[in-house]
Amino acid sequence: MRHTDDELDLAAARFEQLADNLDPDTDEVDHTDDLRTIADAAEAVTADQARLREAVALARAHGRSWNDIALALGVSRQAARQRFADVAAA
């Protein structure tokens, strides 16, 4: 199941709040470094997806074909168009 950017941002914010509210003097917890790494990676994925969508929109605005964009993405023309057609129309 794919999650929306808003869902990922909300989950990362909830994790950050939980992690920040931990009191090591009173709470018995395991180290959360691995979970923080997951939250950081999720944030990076969200940011990278936004950058990719902006880059595709810019390429389309500059007249690039779906074939050109698909080649840069390493996918078929149909896959590129299906994934980013809403971005190009905006």
C-alpha positions as CSV (number, residue, x, y, z in Angstrom):
1,M,0.0,0.0,0.0
2,R,1.4,3.4,-1.0
3,H,1.0,6.3,1.3
4,T,0.5,9.9,0.4
5,D,3.1,12.6,1.1
6,D,0.7,14.0,3.8
7,E,0.4,10.6,5.5
8,L,4.2,10.2,5.5
9,D,4.7,13.7,6.9
10,L,2.1,13.0,9.6
11,A,3.8,9.8,10.6
12,A,7.2,11.4,10.7
13,A,5.8,14.2,12.9
14,R,4.2,11.8,15.3
15,F,7.4,9.8,15.6
16,E,9.4,13.0,16.2
17,Q,7.0,14.1,18.9
18,L,7.1,10.7,20.6
19,A,10.9,10.6,20.4
20,D,11.2,14.1,21.7
21,N,8.9,13.4,24.7
22,L,10.9,10.4,25.9
23,D,12.5,10.9,29.3
24,P,15.5,8.6,29.7
25,D,15.4,9.1,33.4
26,T,11.9,7.7,33.8
27,D,11.2,5.7,30.7
28,E,12.7,2.3,29.9
29,V,13.2,2.3,26.2
30,D,15.5,0.8,23.7
31,H,17.6,3.0,21.5
32,T,15.5,4.6,18.8
33,D,18.3,5.4,16.4
34,D,17.1,2.8,13.9
35,L,13.6,4.3,14.1
36,R,14.9,7.8,13.6
37,T,16.8,6.6,10.6
38,I,13.6,5.2,9.1
39,A,11.8,8.6,9.8
40,D,14.7,10.5,8.2
41,A,14.7,8.2,5.2
42,A,10.9,8.6,4.8
43,E,11.3,12.4,4.9
44,A,14.1,12.2,2.2
45,V,11.9,10.0,0.0
46,T,9.0,12.5,0.3
47,A,11.3,15.4,-0.6
48,D,12.9,13.5,-3.5
49,Q,9.5,12.6,-4.9
50,A,8.5,16.3,-4.9
51,R,11.8,17.2,-6.6
52,L,11.2,14.5,-9.3
53,R,7.6,15.7,-9.9
54,E,8.9,19.3,-10.2
55,A,11.7,18.2,-12.6
56,V,9.2,16.3,-14.8
57,A,6.8,19.3,-14.9
58,L,9.7,21.6,-15.9
59,A,10.9,19.2,-18.6
60,R,7.4,19.1,-20.0
61,A,7.1,22.9,-19.9
62,H,10.4,23.0,-21.9
63,G,8.8,20.8,-24.5
64,R,10.4,17.5,-23.6
65,S,8.5,14.4,-24.9
66,W,7.3,11.6,-22.8
67,N,9.9,9.4,-24.6
68,D,12.7,11.7,-23.4
69,I,11.4,11.7,-19.8
70,A,10.9,8.0,-19.9
71,L,14.5,7.5,-21.0
72,A,15.8,9.6,-18.2
73,L,13.6,7.7,-15.7
74,G,14.5,4.3,-17.1
75,V,10.8,3.3,-17.6
76,S,8.5,3.0,-20.6
77,R,6.9,6.1,-22.2
78,Q,3.5,4.8,-21.0
79,A,4.7,4.4,-17.4
80,A,6.2,7.9,-17.3
81,R,3.0,9.4,-18.7
82,Q,0.8,7.5,-16.3
83,R,2.8,8.4,-13.3
84,F,3.3,12.1,-14.1
85,A,0.5,13.2,-16.5
86,D,-1.3,15.1,-13.6
87,V,2.0,17.0,-13.0
88,A,2.4,18.0,-16.6
89,A,-1.2,19.2,-16.9
90,A,-0.9,21.6,-13.9
